[in-house]
């Protein structure tokens, strides 16, 4: 996918499929501050770790995302 396709989902609960088949669910965040040719995105979900910290996955570039779906109806995907 492209940044233009992913950007409308920033700040919203999403379900994402990556190019390696991983499926992530959580709130999508964007970070353009790295300056090396692609945006970074983070998917942040509610705590599922014993210490209560939120779980984050960093995605290096929109090109890694093959499918993105609105997951606002899925409480597990909301941060």
KEVEXKE-714214 format. One record per atom (N, C-alpha, C): residue number from 1; x, y, z; residue in one letter. Coordinates in nm, 4 decimals, padded with zeros to 6 digits, m for minus. Each point is the difference from the previous one (the first is absolute). Layout:
BEGIN
GUTOR  num         x         y         z  residuo
GUTOR  NUM         X         Y         Z        A
...
This chain:
BEGIN
GUTOR  num         x         y         z  residuo
GUTOR    1   00.0847  m00.1171   00.0000        X
GUTOR    1  m00.0847   00.1171   00.0000        X
GUTOR    1   00.0894   00.1236   00.0000        X
GUTOR    2  m00.0611   00.1150  m00.0188        X
GUTOR    2   00.0738   00.1260   00.0005        X
GUTOR    2  m00.0368   00.0805   00.1241        X
GUTOR    3   00.0818   00.1017   00.0294        X
GUTOR    3  m00.0318   00.0886   00.1119        X
GUTOR    3  m00.1367   00.0647  m00.0191        X
GUTOR    4  m00.0327   00.0369  m00.1229        X
GUTOR    4  m00.1302   00.0625  m00.0265        X
GUTOR    4  m00.1157  m00.0936   00.0332        X
GUTOR    5   00.0192  m00.1292  m00.0173        X
GUTOR    5  m00.1049  m00.0969   00.0325        X
GUTOR    5  m00.0087  m00.0270   00.1499        X
GUTOR    6   00.1124   00.0090   00.0700        X
GUTOR    6   00.0051  m00.0328   00.1423        X
GUTOR    6  m00.0378   00.1198   00.0872        X
GUTOR    7   00.0416   00.1198  m00.0383        X
GUTOR    7  m00.0201   00.1211   00.0819        X
GUTOR    7  m00.1424   00.0207   00.0526        X
GUTOR    8  m00.1060  m00.0265  m00.0778        X
GUTOR    8  m00.1349   00.0223   00.0533        X
GUTOR    8  m00.0327  m00.0835   00.1244        X
GUTOR    9   00.0778  m00.1041   00.0258        X
GUTOR    9  m00.0252  m00.0875   00.1143        X
GUTOR    9   00.0774   00.0406   00.1255        X
GUTOR   10   00.0909   00.0960  m00.0115        X
GUTOR   10   00.0814   00.0419   00.1147        X
GUTOR   10  m00.0918   00.0536   00.1096        X
GUTOR   11   00.0239  m00.0470   00.1217        X
GUTOR   11  m00.0797   00.0405   00.1155        X
GUTOR   11  m00.1245  m00.0840   00.0212        X
GUTOR   12  m00.0184  m00.1023  m00.0838        X
GUTOR   12  m00.1206  m00.0826   00.0074        X
GUTOR   12   00.0362  m00.1458   00.0299        X
GUTOR   13  m00.0941  m00.0751   00.0576        X
GUTOR   13   00.0226  m00.1438   00.0176        X
GUTOR   13  m00.0003  m00.0698  m00.1360        X
GUTOR   14   00.1006  m00.0830  m00.0221        X
GUTOR   14   00.0144  m00.0683  m00.1288        X
GUTOR   14   00.0363  m00.1462   00.0202        X
GUTOR   15  m00.0196  m00.0761  m00.1047        X
GUTOR   15   00.0507  m00.1357  m00.0109        X
GUTOR   15   00.0846   00.0008  m00.1269        X
GUTOR   16   00.1278  m00.0337   00.0141        X
GUTOR   16   00.0963   00.0102  m00.1098        X
GUTOR   16   00.0588  m00.1376  m00.0295        X
GUTOR   17   00.0131  m00.0305  m00.1279        X
GUTOR   17   00.0742  m00.1182  m00.0421        X
GUTOR   17   00.1287   00.0488  m00.0656        X
GUTOR   18   00.1134  m00.0551   00.0457        X
GUTOR   18   00.1304   00.0380  m00.0539        X
GUTOR   18   00.0414  m00.0948  m00.1116        X
GUTOR   19   00.1044   00.0399  m00.0714        X
GUTOR   19   00.0485  m00.0785  m00.1138        X
GUTOR   19   00.0540  m00.1373   00.0385        X
GUTOR   20   00.0268  m00.0220   00.1282        X
GUTOR   20   00.0465  m00.1319   00.0446        X
GUTOR   20  m00.1132  m00.0837   00.0600        X
GUTOR   21  m00.1246   00.0500  m00.0106        X
GUTOR   21  m00.1158  m00.0737   00.0486        X
GUTOR   21  m00.0427   00.0324   00.1416        X
GUTOR   22   00.0809   00.0750   00.0747        X
GUTOR   22  m00.0395   00.0380   00.1354        X
GUTOR   22  m00.1260   00.0856  m00.0040        X
GUTOR   23  m00.0861  m00.0192   00.1000        X
GUTOR   23  m00.1184   00.0831   00.0147        X
GUTOR   23   00.0125   00.0736   00.1325        X
GUTOR   24  m00.0128   00.1326  m00.0055        X
GUTOR   24   00.0097   00.0849   00.1183        X
GUTOR   24  m00.1311   00.0741   00.0179        X
GUTOR   25  m00.0381   00.0233   00.1257        X
GUTOR   25  m00.1202   00.0783   00.0276        X
GUTOR   25   00.0317   00.0990   00.1104        X
GUTOR   26  m00.0453   00.1228  m00.0176        X
GUTOR   26   00.0216   00.1045   00.0990        X
GUTOR   26  m00.0188   00.1356  m00.0642        X
GUTOR   27   00.0359   00.1040   00.0738        X
GUTOR   27  m00.0107   00.1360  m00.0519        X
GUTOR   27   00.1243   00.0312  m00.0825        X
GUTOR   28  m00.0207   00.0566  m00.1185        X
GUTOR   28   00.1104   00.0309  m00.0907        X
GUTOR   28   00.0546   00.1390   00.0283        X
GUTOR   29   00.1312   00.0097   00.0143        X
GUTOR   29   00.0706   00.1266   00.0193        X
GUTOR   29   00.1020   00.0152  m00.1124        X
GUTOR   30   00.0329   00.1240  m00.0361        X
GUTOR   30   00.0987   00.0262  m00.1054        X
GUTOR   30   00.1155   00.0801   00.0569        X
GUTOR   31   00.1194  m00.0213  m00.0563        X
GUTOR   31   00.1191   00.0741   00.0402        X
GUTOR   31   00.0846   00.0247  m00.1241        X
GUTOR   32   00.0066   00.1255  m00.0430        X
GUTOR   32   00.0773   00.0368  m00.1189        X
GUTOR   32   00.1369   00.0568   00.0345        X
GUTOR   33   00.0384  m00.0022   00.1251        X
GUTOR   33   00.1201   00.0695   00.0454        X
GUTOR   33   00.1302  m00.0725  m00.0316        X
GUTOR   34  m00.0050  m00.1161  m00.0579        X
GUTOR   34   00.1232  m00.0770  m00.0194        X
GUTOR   34   00.0803   00.0438  m00.1214        X
GUTOR   35  m00.0626   00.0571  m00.0997        X
GUTOR   35   00.0702   00.0596  m00.1126        X
GUTOR   35   00.0839  m00.0933  m00.0842        X
GUTOR   36  m00.0374  m00.1257  m00.0093        X
GUTOR   36   00.0775  m00.0882  m00.0866        X
GUTOR   36  m00.0860  m00.0679  m00.1062        X
GUTOR   37  m00.0889   00.0757  m00.0591        X
GUTOR   37  m00.0682  m00.0458  m00.1201        X
GUTOR   37  m00.1353  m00.0647   00.0163        X
GUTOR   38  m00.0394  m00.0321   00.1219        X
GUTOR   38  m00.1338  m00.0547   00.0181        X
GUTOR   38  m00.0536   00.0390   00.1374        X
GUTOR   39  m00.1298  m00.0011   00.0120        X
GUTOR   39  m00.0632   00.0279   00.1291        X
GUTOR   39   00.0034  m00.1255   00.0862        X
GUTOR   40  m00.0011   00.0217   00.1285        X
GUTOR   40  m00.0152  m00.1104   00.0939        X
GUTOR   40  m00.1398   00.0078   00.0576        X
GUTOR   41  m00.0592  m00.1141   00.0191        X
GUTOR   41  m00.1313  m00.0085   00.0620        X
GUTOR   41   00.0120  m00.0899   00.1215        X
GUTOR   42  m00.0810   00.0276   00.1009        X
GUTOR   42  m00.0053  m00.0848   00.1186        X
GUTOR   42  m00.1442  m00.0421   00.0213        X
GUTOR   43  m00.0180  m00.1256   00.0324        X
GUTOR   43  m00.1299  m00.0506   00.0410        X
GUTOR   43   00.0114  m00.0246   00.1493        X
GUTOR   44  m00.0867   00.0661   00.0772        X
GUTOR   44   00.0053  m00.0079   00.1459        X
GUTOR   44  m00.1302  m00.0617   00.0494        X
GUTOR   45   00.0121  m00.1054   00.0807        X
GUTOR   45  m00.1190  m00.0652   00.0536        X
GUTOR   45  m00.0025   00.0116   00.1514        X
GUTOR   46  m00.1148  m00.0289   00.0564        X
GUTOR   46  m00.0143  m00.0009   00.1451        X
GUTOR   46   00.0965  m00.1010   00.0603        X
GUTOR   47   00.0272   00.0139   00.1299        X
GUTOR   47   00.0940  m00.0906   00.0653        X
GUTOR   47  m00.0420  m00.1459  m00.0118        X
GUTOR   48   00.0932  m00.0813  m00.0409        X
GUTOR   48  m00.0186  m00.1448   00.0023        X
GUTOR   48   00.1203  m00.0645   00.0689        X
GUTOR   49   00.0895   00.0853   00.0487        X
GUTOR   49   00.1176  m00.0488   00.0699        X
GUTOR   49  m00.0269   00.0033   00.1501        X
GUTOR   50   00.0654  m00.0873   00.0738        X
GUTOR   50  m00.0228  m00.0125   00.1436        X
GUTOR   50   00.0249   00.1297   00.0758        X
GUTOR   51   00.0939   00.0826  m00.0468        X
GUTOR   51   00.0305   00.1241   00.0717        X
GUTOR   51  m00.0973   00.1125  m00.0348        X
GUTOR   52  m00.0962  m00.0259  m00.0884        X
GUTOR   52  m00.1012   00.1005  m00.0331        X
GUTOR   52   00.0430   00.1018  m00.1035        X
GUTOR   53   00.1183  m00.0174  m00.0624        X
GUTOR   53   00.0403   00.0969  m00.1020        X
GUTOR   53  m00.0680  m00.0302  m00.1327        X
GUTOR   54  m00.0226   00.1086  m00.0748        X
GUTOR   54  m00.0611  m00.0143  m00.1320        X
GUTOR   54   00.0974  m00.0720  m00.0925        X
GUTOR   55  m00.0557  m00.0669  m00.0982        X
GUTOR   55   00.0811  m00.0730  m00.0967        X
GUTOR   55   00.0099   00.0845  m00.1258        X
GUTOR   56   00.1228   00.0170  m00.0505        X
GUTOR   56   00.0223   00.0800  m00.1203        X
GUTOR   56   00.0754  m00.0815  m00.1033        X
GUTOR   57  m00.0374   00.0201  m00.1257        X
GUTOR   57   00.0733  m00.0591  m00.1117        X
GUTOR   57   00.0312   00.1122  m00.0973        X
GUTOR   58   00.1264   00.0122  m00.0394        X
GUTOR   58   00.0405   00.1031  m00.0952        X
GUTOR   58   00.0044  m00.0597  m00.1400        X
GUTOR   59  m00.0552   00.0744  m00.0943        X
GUTOR   59  m00.0035  m00.0425  m00.1398        X
GUTOR   59   00.0843   00.0989  m00.0790        X
GUTOR   60   00.1020  m00.0489  m00.0668        X
GUTOR   60   00.0924   00.0850  m00.0744        X
GUTOR   60  m00.0490   00.0185  m00.1437        X
GUTOR   61  m00.0862   00.0988  m00.0187        X
GUTOR   61  m00.0497   00.0339  m00.1328        X
GUTOR   61  m00.1354  m00.0608  m00.0315        X
GUTOR   62  m00.0825   00.0780  m00.0683        X
GUTOR   62  m00.1342  m00.0445  m00.0380        X
GUTOR   62   00.0047  m00.1184  m00.0959        X
GUTOR   63   00.1103  m00.0171  m00.0710        X
GUTOR   63   00.0134  m00.1105  m00.0936        X
GUTOR   63  m00.0081  m00.1368   00.0652        X
GUTOR   64   00.0260  m00.0070   00.1307        X
GUTOR   64  m00.0114  m00.1272   00.0730        X
GUTOR   64  m00.1444  m00.0394   00.0244        X
GUTOR   65  m00.0921   00.0973  m00.0087        X
GUTOR   65  m00.1411  m00.0258   00.0288        X
GUTOR   65  m00.0691  m00.0455  m00.1283        X
GUTOR   66  m00.0612  m00.1185   00.0045        X
GUTOR   66  m00.0706  m00.0503  m00.1177        X
GUTOR   66  m00.1504   00.0215   00.0104        X
GUTOR   67  m00.0533  m00.0051   00.1228        X
GUTOR   67  m00.1431   00.0216   00.0231        X
GUTOR   67  m00.0147   00.0826   00.1264        X
GUTOR   68  m00.0894   00.0988  m00.0042        X
GUTOR   68  m00.0323   00.0767   00.1198        X
GUTOR   68  m00.1514   00.0127   00.0069        X
GUTOR   69  m00.0547  m00.0331   00.1168        X
GUTOR   69  m00.1444   00.0052   00.0201        X
GUTOR   69  m00.0320   00.0834   00.1224        X
GUTOR   70  m00.1106   00.0709  m00.0058        X
GUTOR   70  m00.0519   00.0726   00.1152        X
GUTOR   70  m00.0422  m00.1034   00.1040        X
GUTOR   71   00.0482   00.0145   00.1220        X
GUTOR   71  m00.0343  m00.0944   00.1066        X
GUTOR   71  m00.0695   00.0713   00.1151        X
GUTOR   72  m00.0679   00.1102  m00.0296        X
GUTOR   72  m00.0647   00.0772   00.1061        X
GUTOR   72  m00.1106  m00.0788   00.0696        X
GUTOR   73  m00.0490  m00.1069  m00.0621        X
GUTOR   73  m00.1025  m00.0828   00.0629        X
GUTOR   73   00.0597  m00.1124   00.0848        X
GUTOR   74   00.1330  m00.0050   00.0088        X
GUTOR   74   00.0691  m00.1051   00.0743        X
GUTOR   74   00.0645   00.0597   00.1241        X
GUTOR   75  m00.0584  m00.0216   00.1189        X
GUTOR   75   00.0563   00.0591   00.1219        X
GUTOR   75   00.1443  m00.0416   00.0261        X
GUTOR   76   00.0403  m00.1152  m00.0485        X
GUTOR   76   00.1374  m00.0462   00.0203        X
GUTOR   76   00.0999   00.0813  m00.0806        X
GUTOR   77  m00.0454   00.0699  m00.1033        X
GUTOR   77   00.0898   00.0782  m00.0846        X
GUTOR   77   00.0131   00.1439   00.0467        X
GUTOR   78  m00.0851   00.0432   00.0923        X
GUTOR   78   00.0050   00.1387   00.0478        X
GUTOR   78   00.1051   00.0135   00.1087        X
GUTOR   79   00.0783   00.1046  m00.0085        X
GUTOR   79   00.1067   00.0261   00.0976        X
GUTOR   79  m00.0602   00.0542   00.1275        X
